[in-house]
Amino acid sequence: MRASLRVRTPGGRREVIGFLTSLSADQVGIVDRRGTEHLLATADVDAVRPVAVALGRRPESTPRDLLDALATRAGVRGACWVGRISTLLADRTPPASVPAWGEWAEFGGVRARFEGEWVTLPLAPVETIVEAAWWATRMGARSVQIRAEEADDPTTDDLTAAGFTRLG
């Protein structure tokens, strides 16, 4: 779960935003978008509120040359589909764990690449894309790019249903 914690410190109060990683009677663990895990004393936490996955910019407005460069570095090509992670993950339960922090992760044999506010991967079942999105959002990703080599692949219908837009 992504959350905002208000924490008492010797210098005053501060806010820590990230994904909860552990919770016990004595300690709360939260990892921020830079991958830093904060282990906070439960007694120092004043308030906790759930925070939705960050909305980010409109992925359809992203310059095509930037998307193409991201795809090249991810080793994927084909028709370009983009979507907001917040839309994809709306009303879904976060997984208990995700792959380690890093530039690459694999989901059911599909490699995903995280860079900046994007996660890029080849066409895959929506549930695989969802897994990659949960992983990437913990590092600050806001948008997903899918590349489909076969424009008439029936799986692309699932992308439309999941909120993705095909770019021309």
C-alpha positions in Angstrom: 0.0 0.0 0.0 1.3 3.5 -0.8 0.9 5.7 2.1 1.8 9.1 3.6 3.2 9.0 7.2 3.5 12.0 9.4 6.5 11.4 11.6 7.8 13.3 14.7 11.5 13.9 14.5 13.9 16.0 16.8 13.7 18.8 14.3 9.9 18.8 14.0 7.4 16.8 11.9 8.1 15.5 8.4 6.1 13.5 5.8 7.4 10.3 4.4 5.6 9.0 1.3 6.1 5.5 -0.1 5.1 1.9 0.0 4.7 0.1 3.3 7.1 -2.8 3.5 6.7 -3.9 7.1 4.6 -3.3 10.1 5.0 -4.4 13.7 4.1 -3.1 17.1 7.4 -1.3 17.3 8.3 -0.3 13.8 6.9 0.7 10.4 8.9 0.2 7.2 8.3 2.3 4.2 10.3 2.5 1.0 10.4 5.8 -0.9 10.6 6.3 -4.7 14.4 6.5 -4.5 14.5 3.0 -3.0 15.5 4.2 0.5 13.8 2.2 3.2 12.8 4.2 6.2 12.4 2.1 9.4 10.4 4.3 11.7 9.5 3.8 15.4 5.7 3.3 15.6 5.6 5.7 18.5 7.0 8.5 16.3 4.2 8.1 13.6 1.5 10.7 14.2 -0.7 9.8 11.2 -1.0 7.4 8.3 -3.2 7.9 5.3 -3.4 5.9 2.1 -2.2 7.6 -1.0 -3.2 6.6 -4.5 -0.6 5.8 -7.1 0.7 9.1 -8.5 -1.2 10.3 -11.6 1.7 11.7 -13.6 1.5 13.4 -17.0 -0.7 12.4 -19.9 1.2 9.6 -21.5 -0.5 10.3 -24.9 1.3 13.7 -24.9 4.8 12.3 -24.5 7.0 13.1 -27.5 7.2 10.0 -29.8 11.0 10.3 -30.0 11.2 9.9 -26.2 9.0 6.8 -26.3 11.0 5.3 -29.2 14.2 5.8 -27.3 12.8 4.2 -24.2 11.6 1.2 -26.3 15.0 0.9 -28.0 16.8 0.8 -24.6 14.2 -1.8 -23.5 14.8 -3.9 -26.6 11.2 -3.8 -27.7 9.6 -2.6 -30.9 6.3 -2.5 -32.7 3.0 -0.6 -32.3 3.1 1.8 -29.3 0.5 1.6 -26.6 0.6 3.9 -23.6 -1.4 4.2 -20.4 -1.3 5.6 -16.9 -0.3 3.3 -14.1 -2.9 4.9 -11.9 -5.6 3.9 -14.3 -4.2 0.4 -14.7 -3.9 -0.2 -11.0 -7.1 1.5 -9.8 -9.1 -0.8 -7.5 -6.5 -3.5 -7.6 -4.9 -4.9 -4.4 -1.1 -4.3 -4.2 1.0 -7.5 -4.1 2.7 -8.5 -0.9 6.1 -8.2 -2.6 7.7 -7.1 -5.9 11.0 -7.8 -7.5 14.1 -6.0 -6.2 14.7 -2.3 -7.0 16.4 -1.9 -10.4 16.4 -1.1 -14.0 15.1 -4.5 -15.1 12.7 -7.1 -13.8 11.1 -10.2 -15.2 7.4 -11.2 -14.9 6.4 -14.7 -16.3 9.3 -14.6 -18.8 8.6 -11.0 -19.9 11.3 -8.5 -19.2 10.3 -5.0 -18.2 12.5 -1.9 -18.0 12.1 1.0 -15.7 13.4 4.4 -16.6 12.3 7.8 -15.3 8.5 7.9 -15.1 8.1 4.9 -17.5 8.0 1.1 -17.5 8.4 -0.4 -20.9 7.7 -4.0 -22.0 6.6 -6.0 -24.9 3.0 -7.0 -25.4 1.9 -9.4 -22.6 -1.2 -10.4 -20.8 -2.7 -7.6 -18.8 -2.0 -9.3 -15.5 1.7 -9.4 -16.4 1.6 -5.7 -17.2 -0.1 -5.1 -13.9 2.7 -6.9 -12.1 5.3 -4.8 -13.9 3.4 -1.7 -13.1 3.3 -2.4 -9.3 7.0 -3.0 -9.4 7.8 0.2 -11.4 5.5 2.4 -9.4 7.4 1.8 -6.3 10.3 3.5 -8.0 8.3 6.4 -9.2 7.0 5.3 -12.6 3.7 6.9 -13.6 3.2 5.5 -17.1 3.4 2.2 -19.0 4.5 1.7 -22.6 3.7 -1.5 -24.4 5.2 -2.4 -27.8 3.2 -4.9 -29.9 5.0 -6.3 -32.9 1.8 -7.7 -34.4 -0.7 -4.9 -34.8 -3.6 -7.3 -35.2 -2.7 -9.4 -32.1 -6.0 -10.1 -30.2 -4.2 -9.3 -26.9 -4.2 -5.6 -28.0 -8.0 -5.6 -27.4 -7.2 -6.3 -23.8 -5.0 -3.2 -23.7 -7.8 -1.0 -24.9 -10.1 -2.5 -22.2 -7.4 -1.8 -19.6 -7.2 1.9 -20.5 -4.3 1.9 -22.9 -4.2 4.2 -26.0 -2.5 3.2 -29.3 -0.3 5.9 -30.7 -0.2 6.4 -34.4 
